[in-house]
Amino acid sequence: MSTLRRSLDSMKMKKRQFNHIVRHSSLLGDLGGLFVLILLLVSCARMGNPDGGWYDDTPPRVVSASPDERGVNVKSQKLTINFNEFIKIEDAQNKVIISPPQLEQADIKAAGRRIIVELKDSLKESTTYTVDFSDAITDNNEGNPMGNYTFSFSTGDHIDTLEVGGYCLNAADLEPIKGILVGLYDYASYDDSLFHTTPMMRVSRTNASGRFTIKGVAPGSYRIFALQDADGDYVFGQKSEMIGFSEDSIVPSWKPDTRQDTIWRDTLHIENILRVGYTHFLPDDVTLLCFQEPQTDRFLLKTERQEPEKIGFFFSYGHEEVPRLRGLNFDSDSAFVVETSLKRDTVYYWLRDTTLVNQDTLRLEANYYMSDSLGTLFLHTDTMEILPKVGYEKRKKDEQKEYEKWKKEQEKKKKREERYDSIMPVKPLQVKVTPMGQVEPMQTVWFETPQPLQRCDTSGVHLYVQIDSVWYNAPHEFTQHSARKYALKADWQEGLEYSLEIDSAAFCTIYGLENARVKQGLKVSEADKFSTLTVELSGLPPLDSVAVVRVALVDKSDKVVRESVMEADGSAVFFYLKPSTYYLRLHIDQNGNGEWDTGCYDEGRQAEPVYYFNEEVECKEKWDVNRKWNLTTTPRYRQKPAAVTKQKPEKARQQKNRNLERAKQMGIEYLKGKGVSL
């Protein structure tokens, strides 16, 4: 009798569980009753074979707290939040934000059914405290997310409830910045030194979309800042820290509003769309464009001699004057050919004399500018010994091995009565020419040599064009671009064939190595293989006379494919584009130096503006494409297309609904067992 009673109780419990599922899940739809009936039958059939029971898909909820949630006149620095089930906190260090910020890190831990937060800093008077757990809280067994949860209390007689929201973007490319600190200062009492000396009043941290929400804000006027806080002191103390700031005042407010709440029947069908009232806090679209200030502190990172013929100096920051070298165990007068990087932070010294190349140890004195502890440049003298990665003896042995190998090959040829050499030929200078074979209209042909040249005879560089089977000299311009790079420009005519020829010995390196004769055919692609894009710009901010508006085409990796400068009529034109999908990026080069320049907080200077066209641009063969682009139509935080955005938003943690799937599966199994075709 007791066994029958337990079986009936079990069936009643399962029925209540299924009724609960049907009432709370719109996914069952019209099949809800059928599933309940089937599953009750399945439950009866399986009374003697338990299968583990139903999942716990209910998120944890708060049942009590000490002090009370939203409590006032709180004095305790220990917070205890009690839940209805065992819980855990994921990544508390990064996800949980306490405001006002705590200089001494709070102790946050989960213990069974409770979370205990111990604040180490003394509580401030008449202040609202918020502990924003974000989505860090889940139940211990099933991982059901509680959702975004914030615990608040006040040391005064009221709770401040206003909020300020917005986005943090990298000023250089509008990438969302994840995990950067955002905070407020009181506008009335703010001066420029506070950001360097005093922690912010209230703080938040951005998510993967660059979105932040600062909670518990009191009525008033504020200034807002972003800080990638490297040392945890909540102030801007290092130039390496990324920052963002706005000169405008922020005045928090609120208004009643409504939003749409979509109820889904299943993954494809909408059950209903409801209009739900909520409190809309403003502003919610503050956009901070963040940057790192110029790293002007200059110091020597390293020196190296990877190849015996050149010495490399690597600095943290460039300077217009390269280091002056004086040999201590060799004569350094006219001993070097100097090659610098674009930013002059890397300098190579090529040794002209092969005797010095073969000398393993070079002792020298280097005079260069570096920064002192205050960041002021001064002329520093350094004495150093420079050794090659591979010593002279080892190089000679390798050369001898190569010679022996060549000699054996020649002896084999001699025995086979084949043509052979008695003297090992010197390898000619290899000149790298790009592109090869096919050239596009308006394209530059580049020449690159592995070593600096002692001689470059431009009369030995020829360009011919074939017209009606006859070859003619083609006008061209040949110029030096850098220490080892040269450029050839010509008015390429579509569909024609060209011949690029370099006489032997036209190029000679500082080591006497000469090039062999080069003959390279080039064919110009026909214009109908390309597309033309015209971009009509509007909504530009006021521009200085030296400012240049640069429009770039980028691919899906956000790499620049082509750049064009805005003309006087407000348009930028791209000719001869290969068929592809492109994206548009615009940079206002305010000083006209051809580079994107970062900002400086102490000078009140923002980074140079960057914009994105928020649609892709498809170009096809023979197409003339036109796009109108107003820079102000789309907010900056929505401009960068998702296809070129590297920092992707995190997928929202959803409440699980595994009982529904289990119910469906059990019903299907039962019907199949009864021979029902599905």
MOZI-V961741 format. One record per pair of residues at least 12 apart in sequence whose C-alpha atoms are under 10 Angstrom apart, sorted by the first residue. I is the first residue (numbers start at 1). J is the second residue. Records with the same first field share a line. If there is no record, write none. Layout:
I=J / J
//
This chain:
6=47
7=43 / 44 / 47 / 48
8=44 / 47
10=43 / 44 / 47
11=40 / 41 / 43 / 44 / 47
12=40
14=36 / 39 / 40 / 43 / 44 / 53 / 54
15=36 / 37 / 39 / 40 / 43
16=36
17=36 / 54 / 659
18=32 / 33 / 35 / 36 / 37 / 39 / 40 / 54 / 659 / 660 / 663
19=32 / 33 / 36
21=36 / 657 / 659 / 660 / 663
22=35 / 36 / 660
25=264 / 265 / 266 / 657 / 659 / 660
26=263 / 264 / 265 / 266 / 270 / 271 / 660
27=263 / 264 / 265 / 266 / 267 / 269 / 271 / 657 / 660 / 661
28=265 / 266 / 660 / 661 / 663 / 664
29=265 / 266 / 271
31=664
32=660 / 663 / 664
34=667
35=660 / 663 / 664 / 665 / 666 / 667 / 668
36=663 / 664 / 667
37=667
38=663 / 664 / 666 / 667 / 668 / 669 / 670 / 671
39=663 / 664 / 665 / 666 / 667 / 668 / 669 / 670
40=667
41=667 / 670
42=666 / 667 / 669 / 670 / 671
43=666
45=670
53=659
54=658 / 659 / 660 / 662 / 663
55=142 / 656 / 657 / 658 / 659 / 660 / 662
56=139 / 141 / 142 / 143 / 144 / 656 / 657 / 658 / 659
57=139 / 142 / 143 / 144 / 145 / 655 / 656 / 657 / 658 / 659
58=139 / 142 / 143 / 144 / 145 / 146 / 655 / 656 / 657
59=84 / 85 / 87 / 137 / 138 / 139 / 142 / 143 / 144 / 145 / 146 / 147 / 655 / 656
60=83 / 84 / 85 / 86 / 87 / 113 / 137 / 138 / 139 / 140 / 143 / 144 / 145 / 146 / 147
61=82 / 83 / 84 / 85 / 87 / 137 / 138 / 139 / 146 / 147
62=81 / 82 / 83 / 84 / 85 / 113 / 114 / 146
63=81 / 82 / 83 / 84 / 85 / 113 / 114
64=80 / 81 / 82 / 83 / 84 / 114
65=79 / 80 / 81 / 82 / 83 / 114 / 115 / 116 / 151
66=78 / 79 / 80 / 81 / 82 / 116
67=79 / 80 / 81 / 152 / 153
68=80 / 81 / 151 / 152 / 153
69=81 / 150 / 151 / 152 / 153 / 154
70=128 / 129 / 130 / 151 / 152 / 153 / 154 / 158 / 159 / 160
71=128 / 151 / 152 / 153 / 154 / 155 / 156 / 157 / 158 / 159
72=126 / 127 / 128 / 152 / 153 / 154 / 155 / 156 / 157 / 158 / 159
73=125 / 126 / 127 / 128 / 153 / 154 / 155 / 156 / 157 / 158 / 159
74=123 / 125 / 126 / 127 / 128 / 129 / 153 / 154 / 155 / 156 / 157
75=122 / 123 / 124 / 125 / 154 / 155 / 156
76=118 / 119 / 122 / 123 / 155
77=106 / 117 / 118 / 119 / 120 / 121 / 122 / 123
78=106 / 107 / 116 / 117 / 118 / 119 / 120
79=108 / 115 / 116 / 117 / 118 / 119 / 131 / 151 / 153
80=110 / 114 / 115 / 116 / 117 / 118
81=110 / 113 / 114 / 115 / 116 / 117 / 151
82=111 / 112 / 113 / 114 / 115 / 116
83=112 / 113 / 114 / 115 / 139
84=113 / 114 / 139
85=112 / 113 / 114 / 138 / 139 / 140 / 141
86=110 / 111 / 112 / 113 / 114 / 115 / 138 / 139 / 140 / 141
87=110 / 111 / 112 / 113 / 114 / 115 / 137 / 138 / 139 / 140 / 141 / 142 / 143 / 144 / 145 / 146
88=109 / 110 / 111 / 112 / 113 / 114 / 115 / 136 / 137 / 138 / 139 / 140 / 141 / 143
89=108 / 109 / 110 / 111 / 115 / 133 / 135 / 136 / 137 / 138 / 139 / 140
90=110 / 133 / 135 / 136 / 137 / 138
91=133 / 135 / 136 / 137
92=107 / 108 / 109 / 110 / 133 / 134 / 135 / 136 / 137
93=105 / 106 / 107 / 108
94=133 / 134 / 136 / 179 / 205
95=132 / 133 / 134 / 135 / 136 / 137 / 179 / 204 / 205 / 206 / 207
96=108 / 131 / 132 / 133 / 134 / 135 / 136 / 137 / 149 / 150 / 204 / 205
97=130 / 131 / 132 / 133 / 134 / 150 / 181 / 203 / 204 / 205 / 214
98=119 / 129 / 130 / 131 / 132 / 133 / 150 / 151 / 152 / 202 / 203 / 204 / 215
99=127 / 128 / 129 / 130 / 131 / 132 / 152 / 183 / 200 / 201 / 202 / 203 / 204 / 214 / 215 / 216 / 217
100=123 / 124 / 127 / 128 / 129 / 130 / 131 / 183 / 184 / 199 / 200 / 201 / 202 / 203 / 204 / 216
101=121 / 129 / 130 / 183 / 199 / 200 / 201 / 202 / 203 / 204 / 232 / 233 / 234
102=119 / 120 / 121 / 122 / 123 / 199 / 232 / 233 / 234
103=120 / 121 / 199 / 232 / 233 / 234
104=119 / 120 / 121 / 122 / 232 / 233
105=118 / 119 / 120 / 121 / 232
106=118 / 119 / 120 / 121
107=119 / 120
110=137 / 140
112=140
113=139 / 140
115=137
117=131
123=154 / 155
124=154 / 155 / 156
125=154 / 155 / 156
126=154 / 155 / 156 / 157 / 158 / 159
127=153 / 154 / 155 / 156 / 157 / 158 / 159 / 160 / 216 / 217 / 218
128=152 / 153 / 154 / 155 / 156 / 157 / 158 / 159 / 160 / 161 / 202 / 215 / 216 / 217 / 218
129=151 / 152 / 153 / 154 / 155 / 159 / 160 / 202 / 215 / 216 / 217
130=150 / 151 / 152 / 153 / 154 / 159 / 160 / 161 / 202 / 203 / 214 / 215 / 216 / 217
131=149 / 150 / 151 / 152 / 153 / 215 / 216
132=148 / 149 / 150 / 151 / 152 / 204 / 205 / 213 / 214 / 215
133=146 / 147 / 148 / 149 / 150 / 151
134=146 / 147 / 148 / 149 / 150 / 207
135=147 / 148 / 149 / 150 / 652 / 653
136=148 / 149 / 653
137=149
142=656
143=655 / 656
144=653 / 654 / 655 / 656 / 657
145=653 / 654 / 655 / 656
146=653 / 654 / 655
147=652 / 653 / 654 / 655
148=653
150=215 / 216
152=215 / 216
153=216
154=216
159=216 / 217 / 218
160=215 / 216 / 217 / 218 / 219
161=215 / 216 / 217 / 218 / 219 / 253 / 254 / 281
162=214 / 215 / 216 / 217 / 218 / 219 / 251 / 252 / 253 / 254 / 279 / 280 / 281 / 282
163=213 / 214 / 215 / 216 / 217 / 218 / 219 / 252 / 253 / 254 / 280 / 281 / 282 / 283 / 284
164=183 / 184 / 204 / 212 / 213 / 214 / 215 / 216 / 217 / 224 / 250 / 251 / 252 / 253 / 254 / 281 / 282 / 283 / 284 / 285 / 286
165=182 / 204 / 206 / 211 / 212 / 213 / 214 / 215 / 252 / 281 / 282 / 283 / 284 / 285 / 286 / 287
166=182 / 206 / 210 / 211 / 212 / 213 / 214 / 282 / 283 / 284 / 285 / 286 / 287 / 288 / 637
167=182 / 206 / 207 / 209 / 210 / 211 / 212 / 213 / 226 / 284 / 285 / 286 / 287 / 288 / 289 / 636 / 637 / 638
168=180 / 181 / 182 / 205 / 206 / 207 / 209 / 210 / 211 / 212 / 225 / 226 / 243 / 244 / 286 / 287 / 288 / 289 / 290 / 637
169=209 / 210 / 211 / 244 / 287 / 288 / 289 / 290 / 291 / 636 / 637
170=210 / 242 / 243 / 244 / 288 / 289 / 290 / 291 / 292 / 607 / 610
171=244 / 288 / 289 / 290 / 291 / 292 / 596 / 597 / 598 / 599 / 606 / 607 / 608 / 609 / 610 / 611
172=289 / 290 / 291 / 292 / 587 / 596 / 597 / 598 / 607 / 608 / 609 / 610 / 611
173=289 / 558 / 585 / 586 / 587 / 609 / 610 / 611 / 612 / 640 / 645
174=289 / 290 / 585 / 609 / 610 / 611 / 612 / 636 / 637 / 638 / 639 / 640 / 645
175=209 / 210 / 289 / 290 / 637 / 640 / 644 / 645 / 646 / 647 / 648
176=206 / 207 / 208 / 209 / 210 / 211 / 289 / 290 / 637 / 640 / 645 / 646 / 647 / 648 / 649
177=205 / 206 / 207 / 208 / 209 / 210 / 211 / 228 / 289 / 290 / 647
178=205 / 206 / 207 / 208 / 209 / 210 / 211 / 212 / 228 / 647 / 648 / 649
179=204 / 205 / 206 / 207 / 208 / 209 / 210 / 211 / 212 / 227 / 228 / 229
180=204 / 205 / 206 / 207 / 208 / 210 / 211 / 212 / 226 / 227 / 228 / 229 / 242 / 243 / 244 / 290
181=200 / 203 / 204 / 205 / 206 / 212 / 225 / 226 / 227 / 228 / 229 / 234 / 242 / 243 / 244
182=200 / 202 / 203 / 204 / 205 / 206 / 212 / 213 / 214 / 224 / 225 / 226 / 227 / 228 / 229 / 234 / 243 / 244 / 245 / 288
183=199 / 200 / 201 / 202 / 203 / 204 / 205 / 212 / 213 / 214 / 222 / 223 / 224 / 225 / 226 / 227 / 234 / 245
184=199 / 200 / 201 / 202 / 203 / 204 / 214 / 217 / 221 / 222 / 223 / 224 / 225 / 226 / 250
185=198 / 199 / 200 / 201 / 202 / 203 / 221 / 222 / 223 / 224 / 225 / 249 / 250
186=200 / 201 / 202 / 220 / 221 / 222 / 223 / 224 / 249 / 250
187=220 / 221 / 222 / 223 / 224 / 247 / 248 / 249 / 250 / 251
188=220 / 221 / 222 / 223 / 249
189=222
190=222 / 223
192=601 / 602 / 604
193=236 / 602
194=235 / 236
195=225 / 227 / 234 / 235 / 236 / 237 / 245 / 601 / 602
196=234 / 235 / 236 / 237 / 238 / 602
197=233 / 234 / 235 / 236 / 237
198=233 / 234 / 235 / 236
199=232 / 233 / 234 / 235 / 236
200=223 / 224 / 225 / 233 / 234 / 235
201=217 / 222 / 234
202=214 / 215 / 216 / 217 / 218 / 224
203=215 / 216 / 217 / 224 / 225 / 226 / 234
204=226
205=226 / 227 / 228
206=226
207=649 / 650
208=647 / 648 / 649 / 650 / 651
209=637 / 647 / 648 / 649 / 650
210=287 / 288 / 637 / 647 / 648 / 649
211=284 / 285 / 286 / 287 / 637 / 649
212=284 / 285 / 286
213=281 / 284 / 285
214=284
215=281
217=252 / 253
218=251 / 252 / 253
219=251 / 252 / 253
220=249 / 250 / 251 / 252 / 253
221=248 / 249 / 250 / 251 / 252
222=248 / 249 / 250 / 251 / 252
223=245 / 246 / 247 / 248 / 249 / 250 / 251
224=244 / 245 / 246 / 247 / 248 / 249 / 250 / 286 / 288
225=243 / 244 / 245 / 246 / 247 / 288 / 290
226=241 / 242 / 243 / 244 / 245 / 246 / 288 / 289 / 290 / 291
227=241 / 242 / 243 / 244 / 245 / 290 / 291
228=240 / 241 / 242 / 243 / 244 / 290 / 291 / 292
229=241 / 242 / 243
230=242
236=601
238=292 / 293
239=292 / 293 / 294 / 295 / 296 / 297 / 600
240=291 / 292 / 293 / 294 / 295
241=291 / 292 / 293
242=290 / 291 / 292 / 293
243=288 / 289 / 290 / 291 / 292 / 293 / 599 / 600 / 601
244=287 / 288 / 289 / 290 / 291 / 292 / 599 / 600 / 601 / 606 / 607
245=287 / 288 / 289 / 290 / 291 / 601 / 604 / 605 / 606
246=286 / 287 / 288 / 289 / 604 / 606
247=604
250=282 / 283 / 286
251=282 / 283
252=281 / 282 / 283 / 284
253=280 / 281 / 282 / 283 / 284
254=279 / 280 / 281 / 282 / 283
255=278 / 279 / 280 / 281 / 282
256=277 / 278 / 279 / 280 / 281
257=275 / 276 / 277 / 278 / 279 / 280 / 281
258=274 / 275 / 276 / 277 / 278 / 279 / 280
259=273 / 274 / 275 / 276 / 277 / 278 / 280
260=273 / 274 / 275 / 276 / 277
261=273 / 274 / 275 / 276 / 277
262=274 / 275
285=635 / 636 / 637
286=637
287=635 / 636 / 637
288=636 / 637
289=599 / 606 / 607 / 608 / 609 / 610 / 636 / 637
290=598 / 599 / 606 / 607
291=597 / 598 / 599 / 600 / 601 / 606 / 607
292=598 / 599 / 600 / 601 / 607
293=597 / 598 / 599 / 600 / 601 / 602 / 606 / 607
294=317 / 597 / 598 / 599 / 600
295=316 / 317 / 318
296=316 / 317 / 318 / 319 / 370 / 371 / 375 / 376 / 377
297=315 / 316 / 317 / 318 / 370 / 371 / 372 / 373 / 374 / 375 / 376 / 377
298=315 / 316 / 317 / 318 / 319 / 345 / 368 / 369 / 370 / 371 / 372 / 375 / 376 / 377 / 378
299=314 / 315 / 316 / 317 / 318 / 345 / 368 / 369 / 370 / 371 / 372 / 377 / 380
300=313 / 314 / 315 / 316 / 317 / 345 / 346 / 368 / 369 / 370 / 371
301=313 / 314 / 315 / 316 / 317 / 345 / 346
302=314 / 315 / 316
303=315 / 346 / 347 / 348 / 384 / 385 / 386
304=348 / 386 / 387 / 388 / 389
305=348 / 349 / 386 / 387 / 388 / 389 / 390
306=387 / 388 / 389 / 390
307=350 / 357 / 387 / 388 / 389 / 390 / 391
308=350 / 351 / 354 / 356 / 357 / 358 / 359 / 360 / 386 / 387 / 388 / 389 / 390 / 391 / 392 / 395
309=336 / 349 / 350 / 351 / 352 / 353 / 354 / 356 / 357 / 358 / 359 / 388 / 451 / 511
310=336 / 337 / 338 / 339 / 348 / 349 / 350 / 351 / 352 / 357 / 388 / 451
311=336 / 338 / 347 / 348 / 349 / 350 / 351 / 362 / 386 / 387 / 388
312=339 / 340 / 346 / 347 / 348 / 349 / 350 / 386
313=340 / 345 / 346 / 347 / 348 / 349
314=344 / 345 / 346 / 347 / 348
315=344 / 345 / 346 / 347 / 370
316=345 / 346 / 370
317=343 / 344 / 345 / 346 / 370
318=340 / 341 / 342 / 343 / 344 / 345 / 346 / 347 / 369
319=343 / 344 / 345 / 346 / 368 / 369 / 370
320=343 / 344 / 345 / 369
321=344 / 368 / 369
322=338 / 339 / 340 / 344 / 345 / 346 / 347 / 348 / 367 / 368 / 369
323=347 / 349 / 365 / 366 / 367 / 368 / 369 / 379 / 380 / 381
324=365 / 366 / 367 / 368 / 381
325=349 / 364 / 365 / 366 / 367 / 368 / 381 / 382 / 383
326=363 / 364 / 365 / 366 / 367 / 383
327=362 / 363 / 364 / 365 / 366 / 383
328=362 / 363 / 364 / 365 / 383 / 384 / 385
329=361 / 362 / 363 / 364 / 385
330=355 / 356 / 359 / 361 / 362 / 363 / 364
331=356 / 364
332=351 / 356 / 364
334=351 / 352 / 353
335=349 / 350 / 351 / 352 / 353 / 356
336=348 / 349 / 350 / 351 / 352 / 353
337=349 / 350 / 351 / 352 / 451 / 452 / 453 / 454 / 483 / 510
338=350 / 351 / 452 / 483
339=452 / 482 / 483 / 484
340=482 / 483
341=482 / 483
342=482
350=451 / 452 / 510
351=510 / 511
352=452 / 454 / 509 / 510 / 511
353=510 / 511
354=510 / 511
357=388 / 392
358=388 / 391 / 392 / 393 / 395 / 396
359=387 / 388 / 391 / 392
360=385 / 386 / 387 / 388 / 389 / 390 / 391 / 392 / 393
361=385 / 386 / 387 / 388 / 391
362=384 / 385 / 386 / 387 / 388
363=383 / 384 / 385 / 386 / 387
364=382 / 383 / 384 / 385 / 386
365=381 / 382 / 383 / 384 / 385
366=380 / 381 / 382 / 383 / 384
367=379 / 380 / 381 / 382 / 383
368=380 / 381 / 382
369=381
403=424
406=421 / 424
407=420 / 421 / 422 / 423 / 424
409=421
410=422 / 423 / 424
426=513 / 514
427=513 / 514 / 515 / 516
428=504 / 505 / 508 / 513 / 514 / 515 / 516 / 517
429=449 / 450 / 451 / 504 / 505 / 507 / 508 / 509 / 512 / 513 / 514 / 515 / 516
430=448 / 449 / 450 / 451 / 507 / 513 / 514 / 515 / 516 / 518
431=446 / 447 / 448 / 449 / 450 / 451 / 485 / 502 / 507 / 514 / 515 / 516 / 518
432=446 / 447 / 448 / 449 / 450 / 485
433=445 / 446 / 447 / 448 / 449 / 486 / 487 / 500 / 518 / 520
434=446 / 447 / 448 / 487
435=447 / 522
436=520 / 521 / 522 / 523
437=497 / 498 / 499 / 520 / 521 / 522 / 523 / 524
438=497 / 498 / 521 / 522 / 523 / 524 / 525
439=492 / 494 / 497 / 498 / 521 / 522 / 523 / 524 / 525 / 526
440=492 / 493 / 494 / 495 / 522 / 523 / 524 / 525 / 526 / 527 / 529 / 530 / 576 / 577 / 578
441=490 / 491 / 492 / 493 / 494 / 495 / 524 / 525 / 526 / 527 / 530 / 575 / 576 / 577
442=489 / 490 / 491 / 492 / 493 / 524 / 575 / 576
443=488 / 489 / 490 / 491 / 492 / 524 / 576
444=487 / 488 / 489 / 490 / 491 / 492
445=478 / 486 / 487 / 488 / 489 / 490 / 500
446=478 / 479 / 480 / 481 / 485 / 486 / 487 / 488 / 489
447=478 / 479 / 480 / 481 / 484 / 485 / 486 / 487 / 488
448=481 / 482 / 483 / 484 / 485 / 486 / 487
449=483 / 484 / 485 / 486 / 507 / 508 / 509 / 515
450=484 / 485 / 509
451=483 / 484 / 485 / 508 / 509 / 510 / 511 / 513
452=482 / 483 / 484 / 485 / 507 / 508 / 509 / 510 / 511
453=483 / 484 / 485 / 507 / 508 / 509 / 510 / 511 / 512 / 513 / 514
454=507 / 508 / 509 / 510 / 511 / 512 / 513 / 514
455=505 / 506 / 507 / 508 / 509 / 510 / 512 / 514
456=480 / 486 / 505 / 506 / 507 / 508 / 509
457=502 / 503 / 505 / 506 / 507 / 508
458=477 / 478 / 479 / 502 / 503 / 506 / 507
459=478 / 502 / 503 / 506
460=501 / 502 / 503 / 504 / 505 / 506 / 507 / 517
461=476 / 478 / 488 / 500 / 501 / 502 / 503 / 504 / 506 / 507 / 518
462=474 / 475 / 476 / 478 / 499 / 500 / 501 / 502 / 503 / 519
463=475 / 476 / 477 / 488 / 490 / 498 / 499 / 500 / 501 / 502 / 519 / 520 / 521 / 522
464=476 / 497 / 498 / 499 / 500 / 501 / 521 / 522
465=492 / 493 / 496 / 497 / 498 / 499 / 500 / 521 / 522 / 523
466=496 / 497 / 498 / 499
467=496 / 497 / 498
468=496
469=497
471=497 / 498 / 499
472=498 / 499
473=498 / 499
474=490 / 491 / 492 / 498 / 499 / 500
475=489 / 490 / 491 / 492
476=488 / 489 / 490 / 491 / 492
477=489 / 490 / 491
478=490
484=509
492=523 / 524 / 525
493=523 / 524 / 525 / 526 / 527
494=523 / 524 / 525 / 526 / 527 / 528
495=523 / 524 / 525 / 526 / 527
496=522 / 523 / 524 / 525 / 526
497=521 / 522 / 523 / 524 / 525
498=520 / 521 / 522 / 523 / 524
499=519 / 520 / 521 / 522 / 523
500=518 / 519 / 520 / 521 / 522
501=517 / 518 / 519 / 520 / 521
502=515 / 516 / 517 / 518 / 519 / 520
503=515 / 516 / 517 / 518 / 519
504=516 / 517 / 518
505=517
525=576
526=576
527=575 / 576 / 577 / 621 / 622
528=576 / 620 / 621 / 622 / 623
529=576 / 577 / 578 / 579 / 620 / 621 / 622 / 623
530=575 / 576 / 577 / 578 / 579 / 580 / 619 / 620 / 621 / 622 / 623 / 624
531=574 / 575 / 576 / 577 / 578 / 579 / 580 / 618 / 619 / 620 / 621 / 622 / 623 / 624 / 625
532=573 / 574 / 575 / 576 / 577 / 578 / 579 / 619 / 620 / 621 / 622 / 623 / 624 / 625 / 626
533=572 / 573 / 574 / 575 / 576 / 577 / 617 / 618 / 619 / 623 / 624 / 625 / 626 / 627
534=571 / 572 / 573 / 574 / 575 / 624 / 625 / 626 / 627 / 628
535=551 / 564 / 566 / 570 / 571 / 572 / 573 / 574 / 584 / 625 / 626 / 627 / 628 / 629
536=566 / 567 / 569 / 570 / 571 / 572 / 573 / 626 / 627 / 628 / 629 / 630
537=549 / 551 / 566 / 567 / 569 / 570 / 571 / 572 / 586 / 627 / 628 / 629 / 630 / 631
538=570 / 571 / 628 / 629 / 630 / 631 / 632 / 633
539=629 / 630 / 631 / 632 / 633
540=570 / 588 / 629 / 630 / 631 / 632
541=588 / 609 / 631 / 632
543=588 / 589 / 590
544=589 / 590 / 591 / 592
545=590 / 591 / 592
546=589 / 590 / 591 / 592 / 593
547=588 / 589 / 590 / 591 / 592 / 593 / 594
548=565 / 566 / 567 / 587 / 588 / 589 / 590 / 591 / 592 / 593 / 594
549=564 / 565 / 566 / 567 / 570 / 572 / 586 / 587 / 588 / 589 / 590 / 592 / 594 / 609
550=563 / 564 / 565 / 566 / 567 / 572 / 585 / 586 / 587 / 588 / 589 / 592 / 594 / 595 / 610
551=563 / 564 / 565 / 566 / 571 / 572 / 573 / 574 / 584 / 585 / 586 / 587 / 588 / 610 / 611 / 612
552=564 / 565 / 572 / 574 / 582 / 583 / 584 / 585 / 586 / 587 / 612
553=574 / 577 / 581 / 582 / 583 / 584 / 585 / 586 / 617
554=581 / 582 / 583 / 584 / 585 / 644
555=580 / 581 / 582 / 583 / 584 / 616 / 643 / 644
556=581 / 582 / 583 / 616 / 641 / 642 / 643 / 644 / 645 / 646
557=643 / 644 / 645 / 646
558=582 / 583 / 584 / 585 / 643 / 644 / 645 / 646
559=583 / 644
560=582 / 583 / 584 / 585
561=577 / 582 / 583
562=574 / 575 / 577
563=584 / 585 / 586
564=586
565=586 / 587
566=586
571=627 / 628 / 629
573=625 / 626
574=625
575=624
576=621 / 622
577=619 / 620 / 621 / 622 / 623
578=619 / 620 / 621
579=618 / 619 / 620 / 621 / 622 / 623
580=617 / 618 / 619 / 620 / 621
581=616 / 617 / 618 / 619 / 620
582=615 / 616 / 617 / 618 / 619 / 644
583=612 / 613 / 614 / 615 / 616 / 617 / 618 / 640 / 641 / 643 / 644
584=611 / 612 / 613 / 614 / 615 / 616 / 617 / 629 / 640 / 641
585=610 / 611 / 612 / 613 / 614 / 639 / 640
586=609 / 610 / 611 / 612 / 613 / 631
587=608 / 609 / 610 / 611 / 612
588=608 / 609 / 610 / 611
589=608 / 609 / 610
590=607 / 608 / 609
591=608
595=608
596=608 / 609 / 610
597=609
610=631 / 636
611=631 / 632 / 634 / 635 / 636 / 637 / 639 / 640
612=629 / 631 / 634 / 636 / 637 / 638 / 639 / 640 / 641
613=627 / 628 / 629 / 630 / 631 / 633 / 634 / 636 / 638 / 639 / 640 / 641
614=629 / 631 / 634 / 635 / 636 / 638 / 639 / 640 / 641 / 642
615=639 / 640 / 641 / 642 / 643
616=641 / 642 / 643 / 644
//
